């Protein structure tokens, strides 16, 4: 395994309001020390005691510690401290934002305003989907992807959405079924399932890294071709059973696979690449630092 390609972020300190916040990379996302966050957003000299009082007066925060609703409870993760290695309570970003909403401090107000702005933008995107596309384009540009690649990636997202909409019309609603059908298209197009493709590209095992964000132009083009042809066949034949949908997925993928092989003969090389864009994915994680 090429370790240079597969390097994950190291534990780091980030600074907010002149306060240091410890964080750790765990289960493919950042987890932040809760008491550090509280110290950065309040004037308390005892963040642990502040949290205890907050839990008593705010039932929602108390539920957060129990993993109430869609949130996860804090995890005790190991950090090096002055007293040696210790386990400290940490939250992921989703639960952390909910905690910040419950802190009655002027220092927390910038976070609350930002959350309100994000909510406003999402509502606007529901009314005008083009705004969501522009936002995604800006994100990819910020990561450092070239503009012509971004155009193909966004087009691929639209093609994928049309396919999933068609599958819903055919009664396919479970994520697991989507994954199975997608794997059939991928196998017929590239000779690999998405999981095998990620391994081929040396992407972190069981990570949330998006395979398509690590494809080059031609890989994206043939991915789109397989999914678009699958959509067209399905709309024409209207398969009624899951097995029928699998057969359609294989046929759509085969069209793209045959086209890929033809292109490879003309180019004298494989279209399938083991290169990835983990350096750009890493850049995204460092944007806020």
Secondary structure, DSSP 8 states (H G I E B T S, - for coil): --TTTT-----EEEEETTEEEEEEEETTEEEEEHHHHHHHHS--S-HHHHHHHHHHH-HHHHHHHHT-TT----EEEEEEETTEEEEEEEEEHHHHHHHHHT---GGGHHHHHHHHHHHHHHHHHHH-HHHHHHHHHHHHHHHT--HHHHHHHHHHHHHHHHHHHHHHHTT---HHHHHHHHHHHHHHHHSS-HHHHHHHTT--TT----SGGG--HHHHHHHHHHHHHHHHHHHHH---SHHHHHHHHHHHHHHHHHHHHHHHHHHTS-S------HHHHHHHHHTT-
